[in-house]
Amino acid sequence: MNRRQISMLTLAHMFTDINQGALPALLPLLIPRHGLSYAAAAAVVFSSNIASTVVQPAFGYLADKVSWPWLPSAALAMACLGLGLTGLAPTYPLLLLSAMACGVGVAAFHPVGAQLVNLHAGHQKAGAMSIFGVGGTMGFTLGPILAALSTGLWGLDGTAALAGPGCLMAMISAWAFTRKPRQAPAQARTKTGEDVGKAAWGPFARLSGTIICRSMLFFGFNTFIPLYWINVLGQSESAGATALTVFAASTVVGSLSGGRLADRHSKPRIIFFSYIALIPMIPVFLSMTSPFAALAMLVPMGLGLSVPYSAMIVLGQSYLPGRIGLSSGVTLGLAISIGGIAAPILGMVADAHGLHTAMASTMVLPVLSAAIAWTLPRSKAATTRVKAA
């Protein structure tokens, strides 16, 4: 593993996803400046997300055809500049365009970033992907915090300052990604088993289904854990924030641990057993009335949800030999974004039937995912590649 390149890609991933995490936090200030309704305000975030969702597979497809080592840095700069302009935009249409530019920058980064991780990972692809994924998780976590700090000091003009560190990171990463290495990675020098074999579209489609289910679980719990602590368990807002922090920290540990496991064991089985372990956890969590017991339960839930993350991404790449960018665009972008629709759907269920019922409705997702995961073959069996998953 080229640890220097993986570290640089992880940092770039963090700075890219800071923009995604920060944009929703700007809405309370954008609403009075532009006189927006709640629907118009939601459209700002939606325009960024839909732009990212739609074009991400396209960038992945192009990355498989053309070598663009400069693209991750350019994409990071575009995402940061798009976010920076949201606070400076004088009109609502320009605000939407800025948000869309941010989304396109995010979309352009992920497929090529994941492709470069695969290239520099050596035989530790899942481990490297887990580190890369932690960068994104950290970005989502830091985004709202940094948005609050910058706008607290300078108002909406603070978005320009918020974009500054990311643009600096883009320049540093541009130097790191485009300079000529002393020795090209083995994957670049020779055509290996990574590029040999037929595309296994059926298994890849089923794998994408498990990723969508995982994304629905993650976004659902990530959105409603604080509200559950306040409205169901009767705790304070700070206790709800603490619960969310514990859950997020558990997903980071699980992602890193899962990467190590996936480099040593069967990726389809890791995915299957992770979902099997999740099946009883959700009803046990929802049956708890003690906030301390519920808090403790969030740890294995976060682990079970995140352990298969890197196995899924790397298995998807191995199902589509020679199409690593396209695979990453779908699994890191399209499938995860589709899963993000769970939050508003769960919100509607909560409005109609209560928050406890809404969260209980997620219990079907690990069952469905485990059933799909059981059908996933190793990549050798699916693609007749030389190297097994």
N, C-alpha and C positions, 0 to 999 in steps of 0.2 A: 504494500500500500504506500502510495506517495502521500505521506501525512501532511506535507506542506500544502499541496494542492487541495487535499480534502478539507483542511482547516480553512483555507481561503474561500473555497466554495461554500462551506458551512457559514462563515461570517457573511458572505454575500447573500446567502439565503436568508439569514436573520434580518439583515438590513432591508431586503426586498419585502419580507412579510411584515415588517414593522408598519409599512404603508397600508397593508390590508387591515391590520389591527387598529391603526390610528383613525382611519376614515370614519367609522361609525361614531367614534368619540367626539368628532367635530360637529355632529348634527345639532346638538343643543345651541351652538353658536351660529351655525349656518341658518337655522330656522328664523330667528329674529332679523338677521341681516337681510335676507332675501324675502321675508314674509311668506315662508313656505308652509303649506299644510303638511300633516304627517305623511300623507301619501306622496307628496312631492319630495319630502325629505328622504323617505324610504327609496325613492327612485334614484337618488344620488348614489346610494350604496349599491342598489340593484344594477345601475348602469355600469359600475365598475366590475361587479361580479359577473354579469352576463358577458361583458367584453372579454374578461379573462377566461370564462368557461368556453366560449365559442371558438376563440382563436388558438387556444393552447394546443389542441391536437394538430392544428395546421402548422404551428411553429415546430412541433415535434417531427412532423412529416418532412418539412424543409430541412431540419437539422440532420436527418438521415441522408439527404441528397447533397448537401453543401457543408463544408467545414467552416464554421463561424466561431472561432475561439473568442472573438471580441463581443459576441452577442450577449452573454450573461452580464457583462459590465455595462453595455449600452442599455440593456433592459432594466437593470438596476437604476441607472441614471434616469431613464424615462419614468419609472414608477415613482421615484423620489420627486422629480420635477412636477409630475402630474399631481401628486399630493400637495406639494408646495403651492401650486397655483390654485388649489381649491379655496384656500383662504383669501386669496388675492383677487379672485374672479369677480368682476363688477356686475355681471348679470347671471341669471339662472342658466341660460343655454351654455355660457362659457364654463359655469360650474360643472354641468354635466359632461362637457367635453374634457375638462380636466380630470374628472373622476374616471372617465373612460380611458384616457391616456395612462392613468395610474394602473388600471386593470390590464391594459394591453402590455405594459411593461412587466407586470407580474406574470402574465401569461407567457411572454417570450422567455423569461428567465428559467422557469422550472424544467421544461423538457431538455434544454441544452445543459442546464446545470446537472440534472440527473444523468445525462449522457456522459458528461465529463467525470462525474463520480464513478460511473461504471468503468470508464477508461483508466482511471488512476487507482482503482481499488485493488488491482491484482486479484488474488484469490480470496480476498475478504470483502466481497461485494456487498453482502448484507450488512456487515459491520460498518462499512463506510457509509452505506445508505442510511443506517440508523443515526449516525452522527450528523449527516446532512439533514435528516428529518428533525433532529433536535434543534437545529438552527432555525427552522421554520416555526417550531413551537415557541421558542424563545422570542421570535419576532412578533408573533401574535400576542404574546403575554406583555411584551414591553411597549407595543404600539399605543394602547390606551393610556398607559402611564406617561409616556413621553409626550403624547398629545395634550394631556392635562397640564403637564409642566410648562410646555412651550406656550400654549394659549393662555395659561394663567399669568404668565409674565408679559406677553405681548398681544394678547387677544388673537384674533384670526390671522393677523400678520405673522404670528409665531409659526405658522405652517412653513414659511420660508426658512426659518431657522431649523425647523424639524427636518427639512429636506437636506440641509447642509452636510451632516455626517454621512448620510447615505451616498451623496454625490462624491464625497471624498473617498469613501470606500470603493465606489465605482472606478475612480481613477487608479487606486492602488491595485484593485483586482485586474484592471485592464493591462497593467504592466506585468502582473503575475501570469495571466492567462495567455498573453500573446508573445511573450519572449520565447526565444528558441531554447528548448531544453537541451541539456548536455547529451542526453540519450533518450530517444523516444520510447514511450511505454511499449511493452511487448505486444499489446493489442494493436498498436498502430504500426508496428514493424512487420508483423506477419498476420496472415489470415488464420484465425484460430477457430476452435469449436464454437465460439460466441457468434460467428457469422455463418455457421453451417447448419443446414436443415430447413425444413419447410415451416411456414408460419402455422401455429396451432390456434386458429381463430376461435374455435369452439371453447376450448379450455380458457382462452384469454377472455372471452365474453363472460363465462361463468365466474372467473376470478374477479372481473370488474364488478359483477353483482355483489360479491362478498365485500368489496371495497366500499360500494355504495352503502351497504348495510352498516359497516363499521363507521362510516362517516355520519350516517343518521344517528347512530348511538352517541358518537362523540359530540356532535353539535347539539343534540338534544340535552345531554347531561351538562355539557359545558355552559349552555344557556340557562338551564333551569335549576341547577344545584343551589345557587344563592337564593333564588325565590323559594325553593323547597325548604331550605333551612329557616327562612323567615316565616312563611305562611303555613307550613305543615308542622315543622318542629318547634315553632314559636321562639326562634332565636333572633339575635340582633343582626344588623347588616354586616357588622365586622365579623361575626361568626360565619355568616354566609360567604364572605370573601375568603376567610380562612379555609373553609371547606373546599372552595374552588381551587385555592392554592395547593392544598394537599392532593387533590385530584390531578392537577396539572403536573405536580412534581412526580407523582406516581407514573404518569404517562411517559415522562422523560426517562425515568429509570427503566420502565418496561421496554421502551423503544431500544435503548442501548443494550439491554440484556437480550432482547429478541434478535438483534443483529448478530450477536455472538453465537446464539443458538442456531440461527439459520445458516451460518457458514459451516456448521458441523453436522447438522441433521437435515432430514427431509423437510423442505419448505411446506409442501401440502399438508403434512401431518402436524407441523407446528401451527399452521392456520386452523386446522380442524380442532385440535385439542384446546387451543386458546378459546375458541367459541364454545366448546363443550363446557369448559370451566366457567364461562360467563353465564351459562343458562341458569344455574341456581342462585347466582350472586344477586341478580336484580330483585327477585321476589324477597330474598332474605333482607336486602337493604331496605326495601319498601315496607317490610313488616316491623322494622325497628322504630321504637318510640324514643329511645335514648339518643340524644345528639352525639354523645361520645362514642357509642357503639356504631352509629351511622357513619361517623367520621372515620373510624377504624376500617369500616367496610369499604370506604372509597379507595383504600390502598390496593387491595386485590382486584377491585373493579378496574382501576386505572391500569394496573399491570396487565390484566387479561385483555383489555381493549387495545393496548399498544404493543404488546409482544409480537403480534403477527405483522406489524406495519412494514418493516423492511423486507420481510420474507415475501409479502405480497408484491411490492414494487419490483424486487429483483426477479421473482418468479414470472411476473408479467413481461419483463425484459427478455427473459430466456424463452418465453413462449413465442416471441416474435423475433427470431434471429435476423440481425441486420436492420432491425427497425426499432432500435432502442429509444430514439427520440420520440417516435410515434407512440410507443408503449408508455413512455413516461408522461407524454402529454395527456393520454387518456387516464392513466391510473393516478397521477398526481394532480391532474386538473379537472377533466370532465367528470370522472366518477366521484371525486370528493366534492365537487361543486354541486352535483345532483343530490348527493347526500345532505348537503346544507339546507335543502328545502324542508328537512324534518323539523327545524326550529319553528317556523311559522305554522306548520301543520299541527305540531304539538301545542302551540299557543292557542289555536282554535279549539282543540280538544279540551284544553285546560279552561278556556272561557266557558265552554258548554257543560263540562262534567267535573271540573276540578283538577288541580295540579297532580294529585296523587294518581288519579285515573289516567291522566296524560302520560305520566312516566311509566305507569304499569303497562301501557300499550306498547312500550318498546320491548317487552319480554319476548315477543315473537321474533325479533330480529336476530338474536344469536342462534335461535333454533333453525331459522331459515338459512343463516350463513353456514352453520355446521353441516347442514344437509348438502349445501352446494359444495362446501370445501371437501366433503368426503369423495366427491366425484373428480376432484382435480388430480391429474396425473403428474408424475415427475416430468420435467422438461425433456429428458432423454426419450421417454416413451411417447411424448406428444409430438416431438419435432424430429426424432431420430438423430439428435445432435450427438457429438462425440462425448460431451461432458454432461453429466447428470446434474439436476438441481440439488 
